[in-house]
Amino acid sequence: MIEIIFELGSEVILVVIEGNDVKFGSTTYGAQLADISGLKLDYNGVVRQFPDLELVENWEQEAIRRFKDRIKSLDSEEEIYQYIIKELESCGYVATKKKRKGFRPINLR
């Protein structure tokens, strides 16, 4: 299990990776964790990532399916960690801490 803490302004986001299961949480809501299906996706962000979904009616479900397929295609938690870091940092989020199960958090800054 790997936990990553991201910051964007005053917003703090927690990402938990357990095997091929990725959950997201926000400290604004008491760090309640949800998989990608439970998140509200930004249309402009999805279209920027997947331009072919611009005129698709069920763009949100398709983006979620593609994310889950991408996660399943990665072999290890470490590869998923690298993918999540790359994707969220391209959106302006800054990874501040990484914690492996049973160990203390490591500062990434």
N, CA, C and O atoms as a MOPAC input file, in Angstrom:
PM7 MOZYME 1SCF
protein

 N      0.84700 1    -1.18100 1     0.00000 1
 C      0.00000 1     0.00000 1     0.00000 1
 C      0.89400 1     1.24700 1     0.00000 1
 O      1.86900 1     1.33700 1     0.74700 1
 N      0.53600 1     2.18900 1    -0.84800 1
 C      1.24300 1     3.46200 1    -0.92800 1
 C      0.21800 1     4.57100 1    -0.75800 1
 O     -0.83600 1     4.54900 1    -1.39300 1
 N      0.52300 1     5.54000 1     0.09700 1
 C     -0.31000 1     6.73000 1     0.27400 1
 C      0.49500 1     7.93500 1    -0.18500 1
 O      1.67700 1     8.06200 1     0.13100 1
 N     -0.15400 1     8.81300 1    -0.93100 1
 C      0.49200 1    10.02700 1    -1.42200 1
 C     -0.38200 1    11.21400 1    -1.02000 1
 O     -1.60700 1    11.15900 1    -1.13500 1
 N      0.25100 1    12.27800 1    -0.55100 1
 C     -0.47800 1    13.50000 1    -0.23400 1
 C     -0.06000 1    14.57000 1    -1.23700 1
 O      1.12400 1    14.84100 1    -1.43500 1
 N     -1.07500 1    15.17000 1    -1.86500 1
 C     -0.88000 1    16.25100 1    -2.83300 1
 C     -1.47400 1    17.52800 1    -2.27300 1
 O     -2.41500 1    17.49000 1    -1.48100 1
 N     -0.92300 1    18.65500 1    -2.68600 1
 C     -1.47700 1    19.96100 1    -2.33800 1
 C     -1.69600 1    20.76600 1    -3.61000 1
 O     -0.91300 1    20.70000 1    -4.55800 1
 N     -2.78300 1    21.52800 1    -3.60200 1
 C     -3.07100 1    22.49500 1    -4.65900 1
 C     -3.66900 1    23.69100 1    -3.95400 1
 O     -4.84800 1    23.68000 1    -3.59800 1
 N     -2.86500 1    24.72600 1    -3.74900 1
 C     -3.31400 1    25.85600 1    -2.94800 1
 C     -3.52300 1    25.39300 1    -1.52200 1
 O     -2.60900 1    24.84200 1    -0.90900 1
 N     -4.71000 1    25.60600 1    -0.98500 1
 C     -5.01200 1    25.16900 1     0.38100 1
 C     -5.68700 1    23.79700 1     0.40500 1
 O     -5.98200 1    23.26900 1     1.47700 1
 N     -5.93000 1    23.22400 1    -0.76300 1
 C     -6.57600 1    21.92000 1    -0.86100 1
 C     -5.53700 1    20.80900 1    -0.67300 1
 O     -4.45300 1    20.85700 1    -1.25500 1
 N     -5.88100 1    19.81100 1     0.14400 1
 C     -5.00800 1    18.66700 1     0.38000 1
 C     -5.73600 1    17.41500 1    -0.08600 1
 O     -6.86500 1    17.15300 1     0.33000 1
 N     -5.08500 1    16.64200 1    -0.95500 1
 C     -5.67700 1    15.43900 1    -1.54200 1
 C     -4.85200 1    14.23000 1    -1.10100 1
 O     -3.62200 1    14.25900 1    -1.11700 1
 N     -5.55100 1    13.17600 1    -0.70900 1
 C     -4.91800 1    11.91700 1    -0.33500 1
 C     -5.22300 1    10.88200 1    -1.40700 1
 O     -6.37700 1    10.71900 1    -1.80300 1
 N     -4.19200 1    10.18000 1    -1.88100 1
 C     -4.36000 1     9.10100 1    -2.85300 1
 C     -3.79900 1     7.83200 1    -2.21700 1
 O     -2.65200 1     7.80500 1    -1.77300 1
 N     -4.61200 1     6.79000 1    -2.17900 1
 C     -4.20200 1     5.51500 1    -1.59500 1
 C     -4.19600 1     4.46100 1    -2.69700 1
 O     -5.19600 1     4.25700 1    -3.38500 1
 N     -3.05800 1     3.79800 1    -2.85000 1
 C     -2.90100 1     2.75200 1    -3.86000 1
 C     -2.71900 1     1.42900 1    -3.12500 1
 O     -1.77200 1     1.26100 1    -2.35600 1
 N     -3.62700 1     0.49700 1    -3.36400 1
 C     -3.53800 1    -0.84200 1    -2.79600 1
 C     -3.70800 1    -1.84700 1    -3.92600 1
 O     -4.82200 1    -2.08300 1    -4.39200 1
 N     -2.61600 1    -2.43100 1    -4.35900 1
 C     -2.67000 1    -3.30600 1    -5.52600 1
 C     -3.07500 1    -2.48700 1    -6.74200 1
 O     -2.42600 1    -1.49200 1    -7.06300 1
 N     -4.14800 1    -2.89900 1    -7.42300 1
 C     -4.66900 1    -2.14300 1    -8.56500 1
 C     -5.83900 1    -1.26000 1    -8.17500 1
 O     -6.53000 1    -0.72700 1    -9.04300 1
 N     -6.06700 1    -1.10100 1    -6.88800 1
 C     -7.16600 1    -0.28400 1    -6.38300 1
 C     -6.63200 1     1.08800 1    -5.99700 1
 O     -5.75700 1     1.18900 1    -5.13700 1
 N     -7.14600 1     2.14400 1    -6.62000 1
 C     -6.71800 1     3.51500 1    -6.33700 1
 C     -7.90500 1     4.27800 1    -5.78000 1
 O     -8.97000 1     4.31500 1    -6.39600 1
 N     -7.72500 1     4.88900 1    -4.61100 1
 C     -8.78400 1     5.67000 1    -3.98300 1
 C     -8.27800 1     7.09200 1    -3.75100 1
 O     -7.09800 1     7.32200 1    -3.48500 1
 N     -9.21500 1     8.03900 1    -3.86100 1
 C     -8.90400 1     9.45100 1    -3.70900 1
 C     -9.71000 1    10.01400 1    -2.54900 1
 O    -10.83900 1     9.59100 1    -2.30400 1
 N     -9.12500 1    10.97100 1    -1.83700 1
 C     -9.84300 1    11.61500 1    -0.74400 1
 C     -9.37800 1    13.04300 1    -0.59700 1
 O     -8.28300 1    13.40700 1    -1.02600 1
 N    -10.23200 1    13.85600 1     0.02200 1
 C     -9.91100 1    15.25500 1     0.27200 1
 C    -10.08100 1    15.52000 1     1.75400 1
 O    -11.08000 1    15.12100 1     2.35300 1
 N     -9.11100 1    16.19000 1     2.34300 1
 C     -9.22400 1    16.48100 1     3.76900 1
 C    -10.36200 1    17.46000 1     4.03900 1
 O    -10.80300 1    17.60100 1     5.18000 1
 N    -10.83300 1    18.12600 1     3.01000 1
 C    -11.98500 1    19.00900 1     3.16200 1
 C    -13.20200 1    18.22300 1     3.64000 1
 O    -14.03900 1    18.74300 1     4.37700 1
 N    -13.28900 1    16.96900 1     3.21200 1
 C    -14.42200 1    16.11900 1     3.57100 1
 C    -14.02700 1    15.04100 1     4.56900 1
 O    -14.65200 1    13.98200 1     4.60900 1
 N    -13.01200 1    15.28800 1     5.36700 1
 C    -12.61300 1    14.33300 1     6.38200 1
 C    -11.88500 1    13.13200 1     5.81300 1
 O    -11.90300 1    12.05700 1     6.41400 1
 N    -11.25100 1    13.29500 1     4.67500 1
 C    -10.47600 1    12.23700 1     4.01300 1
 C    -11.31100 1    10.99300 1     3.74600 1
 O    -10.80600 1     9.87700 1     3.86100 1
 N    -12.57500 1    11.16500 1     3.39500 1
 C    -13.38500 1    10.04000 1     2.94200 1
 C    -12.83400 1     9.59300 1     1.59400 1
 O    -12.68600 1    10.40200 1     0.67800 1
 N    -12.53600 1     8.31800 1     1.47800 1
 C    -11.92300 1     7.81200 1     0.25300 1
 C    -12.97700 1     7.26500 1    -0.70000 1
 O    -13.96000 1     6.65300 1    -0.28400 1
 N    -12.75000 1     7.49900 1    -1.98000 1
 C    -13.64000 1     6.99000 1    -3.03000 1
 C    -12.77900 1     6.62600 1    -4.23100 1
 O    -11.73200 1     7.22900 1    -4.46600 1
 N    -13.23400 1     5.63500 1    -4.98800 1
 C    -12.49700 1     5.34500 1    -6.21700 1
 C    -12.87700 1     6.40300 1    -7.25400 1
 O    -13.68700 1     7.28700 1    -6.97500 1
 N    -12.30700 1     6.31500 1    -8.41200 1
 C    -12.51200 1     7.35900 1    -9.43100 1
 C    -13.97700 1     7.50700 1    -9.80900 1
 O    -14.39800 1     8.58200 1   -10.23500 1
 N    -14.76200 1     6.44000 1    -9.66000 1
 C    -16.19100 1     6.50200 1    -9.99200 1
 C    -16.93900 1     7.46500 1    -9.08000 1
 O    -17.97100 1     8.01200 1    -9.46800 1
 N    -16.42600 1     7.67500 1    -7.86500 1
 C    -17.09400 1     8.55400 1    -6.91200 1
 C    -16.68500 1    10.01200 1    -7.02100 1
 O    -17.17200 1    10.84600 1    -6.25700 1
 N    -15.80200 1    10.33400 1    -7.95200 1
 C    -15.33700 1    11.71300 1    -8.10600 1
 C    -16.11300 1    12.43700 1    -9.18400 1
 O    -16.60600 1    11.82700 1   -10.13300 1
 N    -16.21500 1    13.73300 1    -9.02800 1
 C    -16.81600 1    14.57000 1   -10.06800 1
 C    -15.68000 1    15.03400 1   -10.96800 1
 O    -14.80400 1    15.78500 1   -10.53800 1
 N    -15.70000 1    14.58900 1   -12.19900 1
 C    -14.63700 1    14.92800 1   -13.13700 1
 C    -14.93800 1    16.23600 1   -13.84100 1
 O    -16.09300 1    16.55900 1   -14.11900 1
 N    -13.89600 1    16.97600 1   -14.12300 1
 C    -14.00800 1    18.23300 1   -14.84100 1
 C    -14.03500 1    17.95000 1   -16.34300 1
 O    -13.12800 1    17.31300 1   -16.87700 1
 N    -15.07800 1    18.42800 1   -17.01500 1
 C    -15.23100 1    18.17800 1   -18.45000 1
 C    -14.02200 1    18.68400 1   -19.23000 1
 O    -13.50500 1    17.97400 1   -20.09300 1
 N    -13.56500 1    19.90300 1   -18.93800 1
 C    -12.43400 1    20.47300 1   -19.67500 1
 C    -11.16200 1    19.66800 1   -19.45900 1
 O    -10.37000 1    19.49800 1   -20.38600 1
 N    -10.95900 1    19.16800 1   -18.23200 1
 C     -9.79500 1    18.33600 1   -17.94700 1
 C     -9.84400 1    17.01900 1   -18.69300 1
 O     -8.82700 1    16.54900 1   -19.20200 1
 N    -11.03200 1    16.41800 1   -18.75900 1
 C    -11.18600 1    15.15200 1   -19.47900 1
 C    -10.94600 1    15.35800 1   -20.96700 1
 O    -10.27600 1    14.54300 1   -21.60100 1
 N    -11.47700 1    16.42500 1   -21.52900 1
 C    -11.30600 1    16.70000 1   -22.96400 1
 C     -9.83800 1    17.01000 1   -23.27000 1
 O     -9.33600 1    16.64700 1   -24.33400 1
 N     -9.15200 1    17.67900 1   -22.33900 1
 C     -7.72700 1    17.95200 1   -22.54400 1
 C     -6.93600 1    16.63100 1   -22.56700 1
 O     -5.99900 1    16.48000 1   -23.35100 1
 N     -7.31700 1    15.69100 1   -21.71100 1
 C     -6.63700 1    14.39000 1   -21.64700 1
 C     -7.04200 1    13.47400 1   -22.80200 1
 O     -6.20600 1    12.77900 1   -23.37900 1
 N     -8.34300 1    13.48300 1   -23.13200 1
 C     -8.89500 1    12.61700 1   -24.18300 1
 C     -9.70300 1    13.47100 1   -25.16400 1
 O    -10.92300 1    13.56000 1   -25.02600 1
 N     -9.05800 1    14.09900 1   -26.14700 1
 C     -9.76400 1    14.99000 1   -27.07200 1
 C    -10.90700 1    14.30800 1   -27.83100 1
 O    -11.85900 1    14.97500 1   -28.23500 1
 N    -10.82600 1    13.00000 1   -28.02700 1
 C    -11.87700 1    12.29600 1   -28.76100 1
 C    -13.18600 1    12.20300 1   -27.98100 1
 O    -14.20600 1    11.81100 1   -28.54700 1
 N    -13.18100 1    12.55100 1   -26.70100 1
 C    -14.40900 1    12.49100 1   -25.89000 1
 C    -15.18500 1    13.81000 1   -25.87900 1
 O    -16.19100 1    13.92800 1   -25.17900 1
 N    -14.72800 1    14.79500 1   -26.64500 1
 C    -15.34500 1    16.12000 1   -26.60900 1
 C    -16.82700 1    16.09300 1   -26.94400 1
 O    -17.60600 1    16.78200 1   -26.28600 1
 N    -17.23200 1    15.34600 1   -27.91200 1
 C    -18.63200 1    15.33900 1   -28.32500 1
 C    -19.36900 1    14.06100 1   -27.90900 1
 O    -20.48100 1    13.81100 1   -28.37400 1
 N    -18.76600 1    13.26700 1   -27.05300 1
 C    -19.36700 1    12.01600 1   -26.61000 1
 C    -20.31600 1    12.30000 1   -25.44700 1
 O    -19.96100 1    13.00900 1   -24.50500 1
 N    -21.51300 1    11.74600 1   -25.52000 1
 C    -22.52800 1    12.01800 1   -24.49300 1
 C    -22.13100 1    11.46000 1   -23.12400 1
 O    -22.31200 1    12.13700 1   -22.11200 1
 N    -21.59900 1    10.25100 1   -23.07700 1
 C    -21.23200 1     9.64700 1   -21.79600 1
 C    -19.72100 1     9.74800 1   -21.56500 1
 O    -19.06700 1     8.75400 1   -21.24900 1
 N    -19.17900 1    10.94700 1   -21.72400 1
 C    -17.74600 1    11.20200 1   -21.61600 1
 C    -17.19800 1    10.82100 1   -20.24500 1
 O    -16.07000 1    10.33700 1   -20.14600 1
 N    -17.97100 1    11.03000 1   -19.19700 1
 C    -17.47500 1    10.76700 1   -17.84200 1
 C    -17.26000 1     9.26800 1   -17.61900 1
 O    -16.22500 1     8.86200 1   -17.09000 1
 N    -18.23200 1     8.44800 1   -18.01900 1
 C    -18.10300 1     7.00300 1   -17.85600 1
 C    -16.94400 1     6.45400 1   -18.70400 1
 O    -16.22200 1     5.55600 1   -18.27100 1
 N    -16.78000 1     6.99100 1   -19.88900 1
 C    -15.69000 1     6.54700 1   -20.76700 1
 C    -14.32900 1     6.92600 1   -20.18500 1
 O    -13.39100 1     6.13200 1   -20.25000 1
 N    -14.20900 1     8.12600 1   -19.61700 1
 C    -12.94800 1     8.55600 1   -18.99900 1
 C    -12.62200 1     7.67200 1   -17.79400 1
 O    -11.46500 1     7.30300 1   -17.59400 1
 N    -13.62200 1     7.33400 1   -16.99800 1
 C    -13.41800 1     6.45400 1   -15.84300 1
 C    -12.96700 1     5.07000 1   -16.31400 1
 O    -12.05500 1     4.48300 1   -15.73200 1
 N    -13.60100 1     4.55100 1   -17.36200 1
 C    -13.21600 1     3.23900 1   -17.89200 1
 C    -11.76800 1     3.24800 1   -18.37800 1
 O    -11.01600 1     2.30800 1   -18.12300 1
 N    -11.38600 1     4.30700 1   -19.07500 1
 C    -10.01400 1     4.39500 1   -19.58300 1
 C     -9.00300 1     4.48400 1   -18.44400 1
 O     -7.93200 1     3.88000 1   -18.50800 1
 N     -9.35400 1     5.25100 1   -17.38600 1
 C     -8.46100 1     5.35100 1   -16.22500 1
 C     -8.28000 1     3.97400 1   -15.58600 1
 O     -7.15600 1     3.56400 1   -15.29600 1
 N     -9.38300 1     3.26400 1   -15.36800 1
 C     -9.30700 1     1.94100 1   -14.73800 1
 C     -8.52500 1     0.95800 1   -15.60200 1
 O     -7.75400 1     0.15300 1   -15.08100 1
 N     -8.71600 1     1.01600 1   -16.90800 1
 C     -7.95600 1     0.14400 1   -17.81600 1
 C     -6.46500 1     0.45900 1   -17.74900 1
 O     -5.63300 1    -0.44800 1   -17.75700 1
 N     -6.13400 1     1.73200 1   -17.68300 1
 C     -4.72100 1     2.14100 1   -17.59600 1
 C     -4.09800 1     1.62300 1   -16.30100 1
 O     -2.97500 1     1.11800 1   -16.31400 1
 N     -4.81500 1     1.74500 1   -15.18600 1
 C     -4.31000 1     1.27400 1   -13.90200 1
 C     -4.09900 1    -0.24100 1   -13.94200 1
 O     -3.08400 1    -0.74200 1   -13.45700 1
 N     -5.05900 1    -0.96800 1   -14.52000 1
 C     -4.93900 1    -2.43700 1   -14.60900 1
 C     -3.75800 1    -2.85800 1   -15.47300 1
 O     -3.19000 1    -3.92900 1   -15.25900 1
 N     -3.38000 1    -2.03300 1   -16.44200 1
 C     -2.27900 1    -2.38300 1   -17.34400 1
 C     -0.91200 1    -2.21900 1   -16.68100 1
 O      0.08200 1    -2.74800 1   -17.17600 1
 N     -0.85500 1    -1.48900 1   -15.56500 1
 C      0.41800 1    -1.28200 1   -14.87300 1
 C      0.69300 1    -2.46200 1   -13.94800 1
 O     -0.22800 1    -3.02100 1   -13.35300 1
 N      1.97100 1    -2.84000 1   -13.83100 1
 C      2.34000 1    -4.07700 1   -13.15300 1
 C      2.45400 1    -3.98600 1   -11.63900 1
 O      2.22500 1    -4.98000 1   -10.95000 1
 N      2.79700 1    -2.83700 1   -11.11000 1
 C      3.06600 1    -2.76200 1    -9.67200 1
 C      2.51400 1    -1.46800 1    -9.07800 1
 O      2.15900 1    -0.53400 1    -9.79800 1
 N      2.45100 1    -1.43600 1    -7.75100 1
 C      2.01300 1    -0.21900 1    -7.06900 1
 C      2.96300 1     0.93400 1    -7.37100 1
 O      2.53600 1     2.08400 1    -7.47000 1
 N      4.24900 1     0.63000 1    -7.51700 1
 C      5.23100 1     1.67600 1    -7.80500 1
 C      4.98200 1     2.31000 1    -9.18100 1
 O      5.12500 1     3.52300 1    -9.33300 1
 N      4.61100 1     1.50300 1   -10.18100 1
 C      4.29000 1     2.04700 1   -11.50400 1
 C      3.02000 1     2.88500 1   -11.44300 1
 O      2.93500 1     3.93300 1   -12.08400 1
 N      2.03300 1     2.42900 1   -10.67400 1
 C      0.80100 1     3.20600 1   -10.50600 1
 C      1.12200 1     4.52000 1    -9.81400 1
 O      0.60100 1     5.56900 1   -10.19200 1
 N      1.97800 1     4.46800 1    -8.80300 1
 C      2.41700 1     5.67100 1    -8.08500 1
 C      3.04000 1     6.67000 1    -9.06000 1
 O      2.68900 1     7.85000 1    -9.04400 1
 N      3.95600 1     6.20800 1    -9.90600 1
 C      4.60600 1     7.09900 1   -10.87900 1
 C      3.58400 1     7.70600 1   -11.84900 1
 O      3.67100 1     8.88600 1   -12.18800 1
 N      2.62300 1     6.89800 1   -12.29100 1
 C      1.58400 1     7.37100 1   -13.21600 1
 C      0.71700 1     8.45600 1   -12.55000 1
 O      0.45400 1     9.49800 1   -13.15100 1
 N      0.27900 1     8.20700 1   -11.31600 1
 C     -0.56300 1     9.17000 1   -10.59200 1
 C      0.19900 1    10.47700 1   -10.37600 1
 O     -0.35100 1    11.55800 1   -10.58600 1
 N      1.46500 1    10.38300 1    -9.95800 1
 C      2.29900 1    11.57900 1    -9.75200 1
 C      2.36200 1    12.39300 1   -11.04500 1
 O      2.12900 1    13.60100 1   -11.03500 1
 N      2.67500 1    11.73000 1   -12.15200 1
 C      2.81700 1    12.42000 1   -13.44400 1
 C      1.51800 1    13.11300 1   -13.85000 1
 O      1.52800 1    14.26800 1   -14.27500 1
 N      0.39600 1    12.39500 1   -13.71500 1
 C     -0.88300 1    12.94900 1   -14.14600 1
 C     -1.33200 1    14.12100 1   -13.26600 1
 O     -1.77800 1    15.14300 1   -13.78700 1
 N     -1.22100 1    13.98700 1   -11.95500 1
 C     -1.70000 1    15.06000 1   -11.07700 1
 C     -0.76700 1    16.26300 1   -11.08800 1
 O     -1.23000 1    17.39900 1   -10.98300 1
 N      0.52900 1    16.03700 1   -11.21300 1
 C      1.44600 1    17.17300 1   -11.27100 1
 C      1.25100 1    17.97200 1   -12.55400 1
 O      1.49100 1    19.18000 1   -12.56500 1
 N      0.82100 1    17.32600 1   -13.63300 1
 C      0.55300 1    18.06000 1   -14.86900 1
 C     -0.68600 1    18.95400 1   -14.71500 1
 O     -0.88200 1    19.88200 1   -15.50000 1
 N     -1.51500 1    18.67600 1   -13.70900 1
 C     -2.70600 1    19.49600 1   -13.43300 1
 C     -2.44300 1    20.53600 1   -12.35000 1
 O     -3.36200 1    21.24800 1   -11.94500 1
 N     -1.19500 1    20.63600 1   -11.87300 1
 C     -0.85200 1    21.65000 1   -10.88700 1
 C     -0.75000 1    21.15000 1    -9.45500 1
 O     -0.34300 1    21.91000 1    -8.57700 1
 N     -1.10300 1    19.90400 1    -9.19100 1
 C     -0.98200 1    19.35300 1    -7.84700 1
 C      0.48500 1    19.08200 1    -7.53800 1
 O      1.25200 1    18.70600 1    -8.42400 1
 N      0.87300 1    19.27500 1    -6.27700 1
 C      2.25500 1    19.06400 1    -5.85900 1
 C      2.27100 1    17.93300 1    -4.83900 1
 O      1.61500 1    18.02000 1    -3.80100 1
 N      3.02300 1    16.86900 1    -5.13300 1
 C      3.15000 1    15.75000 1    -4.19700 1
 C      4.04300 1    16.18800 1    -3.04700 1
 O      5.16700 1    16.63700 1    -3.27000 1
 N      3.55300 1    16.06000 1    -1.81700 1
 C      4.33100 1    16.50400 1    -0.66400 1
 C      4.82300 1    15.35500 1     0.20200 1
 O      5.89400 1    15.45600 1     0.80000 1
 N      4.06100 1    14.25500 1     0.28500 1
 C      4.46400 1    13.13000 1     1.12800 1
 C      4.11400 1    11.80400 1     0.46500 1
 O      3.13700 1    11.69000 1    -0.27600 1
 N      4.94300 1    10.81000 1     0.75500 1
 C      4.70400 1     9.44100 1     0.29100 1
 C      4.87900 1     8.52900 1     1.49700 1
 O      5.83000 1     8.66900 1     2.26500 1
 N      3.94400 1     7.59200 1     1.65100 1
 C      4.02200 1     6.67000 1     2.77500 1
 C      3.75400 1     5.25700 1     2.28100 1
 O      2.73900 1     4.99500 1     1.63600 1
 N      4.67200 1     4.35200 1     2.59000 1
 C      4.46400 1     2.94000 1     2.30300 1
 C      3.87600 1     2.29400 1     3.54600 1
 O      4.14400 1     2.73500 1     4.66400 1
 N      3.08900 1     1.26900 1     3.35900 1
 C      2.43400 1     0.59100 1     4.47700 1
 C      3.45900 1     0.19900 1     5.54400 1
 O      4.44700 1    -0.47700 1     5.25900 1
 N      3.20000 1     0.64000 1     6.77400 1
 C      4.05400 1     0.28000 1     7.89200 1
 C      5.26200 1     1.17000 1     8.10200 1
 O      6.01300 1     0.95900 1     9.05400 1
 N      5.47600 1     2.15300 1     7.24800 1
 C      6.61900 1     3.04000 1     7.38400 1
 C      6.16300 1     4.47300 1     7.61800 1
 O      5.00600 1     4.82000 1     7.37900 1
 N      7.08500 1     5.29200 1     8.08400 1
 C      6.78500 1     6.70600 1     8.27100 1
 C      6.71600 1     7.41000 1     6.92400 1
 O      7.31900 1     6.96200 1     5.94900 1
 N      5.97300 1     8.52000 1     6.87500 1
 C      5.89700 1     9.28300 1     5.61100 1
 C      7.25300 1     9.88300 1     5.24800 1
 O      8.04900 1    10.24700 1     6.11300 1
 N      7.48500 1     9.97100 1     3.94400 1
 C      8.69600 1    10.59000 1     3.41000 1
 C      8.30000 1    11.90800 1     2.76400 1
 O      7.36400 1    11.95200 1     1.96500 1
 N      9.00500 1    12.98200 1     3.10200 1
 C      8.75500 1    14.26500 1     2.45400 1
 C      9.30800 1    14.22800 1     1.04000 1
 O     10.45400 1    13.83900 1     0.81900 1
 N      8.47600 1    14.64000 1     0.07800 1
 C      8.88800 1    14.63000 1    -1.32200 1
 C      9.37500 1    15.98300 1    -1.80700 1
 O      9.89900 1    16.08400 1    -2.91600 1
 N      9.21900 1    17.00300 1    -1.01900 1
 C      9.68300 1    18.33600 1    -1.41000 1
 C     11.07900 1    18.55300 1    -0.94400 1
 O     11.64900 1    19.61900 1    -1.17600 1

